[in-house]
Amino acid sequence: MTAIAARAAAELAQRGRVRGVAFRRFYERLLHFGLLGLTLLSVLTTVAIIVVLVKESGGFFFMEGSEVTFVSFFTGTVWSPLLGAKPQYGVLPLVGGTVLVTSIAGLFALPIGLLTAVFLSEYASPRTRMLLKAILEVLAGIPTVVYGFFALTFITPYLLQPLSDRFGTYNAMGAGIAVGIMILPIVCSLSEDALRGVPQSLRDGAYALGSTKFDVTARVVVPAGLSGIVAAFLLALTRAIGETMIVALAAGGLAQLTANPAEQVQTMTAYMVQIFLGDAPANGIEYRSSYAVAMTLFAITFVMTWTGALVLKRYREEYE
Amino acid sequence: MMPTVIQIPSPVDPSAEGATPDRASEPAVSMAKAIQLRGFSAWYSAHQVLSAVDLDIAANRVCALIGPSGCGKSTLLRWMNRMNDTILGARASGSLHLHGLQVLSPDLDVVDLRRRVGMVFQKPNPFPKSIFDNVAFGPRLHRQYGRTDLEELVEQSLRSSALWTEVKDRLHRSALGLSGGQQQRLCIARAIAVDPEVLLMDEPCSALDPRSTASIEELIRELRETYTIVIVTHNMQQASRVSDTTAFFDEGRLIETGETDEVFTAPRERRTEDYVSGRFG
């Protein structure tokens, strides 16, 4: 009796196992293709964006009646698409505005961010570190429109204008500092990761040779974490270049080629906001010009990311 | 820097009397005795890892610290150059003299101590810099030498660590391209470049293959002419091969110390005999 029952049970289990294996295989395959599909989604989106950018900016350059050429676009120093009898499309003032604001942001955020990271990673007690990191995370969570507001209503009137009356309501300096504050948490937390990733054994080695804490930090930890720090800088600068809301609010709307941070400037991103908020009719040449600007911006950030990756790769090879 | 060393005379331990600052009755530290411990105890927070150790280590000899894991030998080594300062809750009492320095004194210049006491770690830890910059790190730190001297000094240190012929054509290439054994010899070169008096080695061969181990052991025997060497090792054969004297620790106490030959062939204590013959630990 029990033998029969046992045999029946074994048979059932066997059948169950066969069905289980088939089901598992099917399930695994489903999962595989499902995940692949999701991955392709982001790849396709990227491709679609590039296609639209190229197509629309092609429309800008080869539009009927358009006098814009690649040369006049990339070397022209006057950008006045909406004003004047004859609109001029020289992109350099917009590129210059972006470079100026990004430079100010970088000069502000990179040193402060790195030194903060050094403090957090090497000097602060665990409690202080946790507290400060929480505050930095709050900073990272503030919407950028608030930073734009902050530049307009605090940085410019209370910090810059008391220094010099040449600062207008809208100026590159205020916007640059605000962008700098915005990228500070990125610089800081990524650099801190890079520094904390430096093995303790290297610190011990340096201490054992009679280093002070400063020696250990400046001569061993920071150089050893340099590749990560450079990566942090590049990522932060790329974010600064692409930042839109702060500059649209605080940098002004006048596209001019200037290195004077007290002047107002228009960045590439701010110009696109202006166009798409309705200052220009769809499919007109002004409208399409923003695609050409977007293409330029994309090319710049792409080259930066790519150069960064190359630099990192070479640097790593040297040390391994 | 906040002094993390606190002198606590233990009330329970009679031999901790040596910890009281009774300088007059203390014997003068003779030059032959490079390192002298009296009533030395150490803790990590509330956990006591060493109890009342009295130990003399002679100059220009190799002293091996042996004993089962957790017996406190590495802790002792790390107190000799105050590396334990970086560990939260580490403290010690008693006296630890090293070439006339009172190592545990809160007034001690730790930078000076560590220049005089080099350390080689368990895992080779070359800096991610060139071979040259690794060796030149210490001398640059202490501004001991000019530029031409520096090159000479780097060469000398690399020769002393038996690495020169292998690396002389690639001094400015990364140290991370060296093999494990070469890296460890580079770390030894880096340590001796600052001209220390004592070299501490914390299981310097435990991450190396037998061939590299043999070359490091040979090096240790050569270096003893110039330096006082204290080596922690788990390898009994290594201790008997490289050391002149041996100190055996168990459960935080110094069980036995003496000439290495004697400790290994005719130990006075039963526990030592069991350990060196491989019956426990």
Boltz contact constraints between the chains, C-beta under 6 A:
constraints:
  - contact:
      token1: [A, 201]
      token2: [B, 125]
      max_distance: 6.0
  - contact:
      token1: [A, 202]
      token2: [B, 125]
      max_distance: 6.0
  - contact:
      token1: [A, 205]
      token2: [B, 125]
      max_distance: 6.0
  - contact:
      token1: [A, 208]
      token2: [B, 114]
      max_distance: 6.0
  - contact:
      token1: [A, 208]
      token2: [B, 119]
      max_distance: 6.0
  - contact:
      token1: [A, 209]
      token2: [B, 138]
      max_distance: 6.0
  - contact:
      token1: [A, 210]
      token2: [B, 111]
      max_distance: 6.0
  - contact:
      token1: [A, 210]
      token2: [B, 114]
      max_distance: 6.0
  - contact:
      token1: [A, 210]
      token2: [B, 115]
      max_distance: 6.0
  - contact:
      token1: [A, 211]
      token2: [B, 141]
      max_distance: 6.0
  - contact:
      token1: [A, 215]
      token2: [B, 141]
      max_distance: 6.0
  - contact:
      token1: [A, 220]
      token2: [B, 127]
      max_distance: 6.0
  - contact:
      token1: [A, 224]
      token2: [B, 128]
      max_distance: 6.0
  - contact:
      token1: [A, 319]
      token2: [B, 128]
      max_distance: 6.0
  - contact:
      token1: [A, 319]
      token2: [B, 174]
      max_distance: 6.0
  - contact:
      token1: [A, 319]
      token2: [B, 176]
      max_distance: 6.0
  - contact:
      token1: [A, 320]
      token2: [B, 176]
      max_distance: 6.0
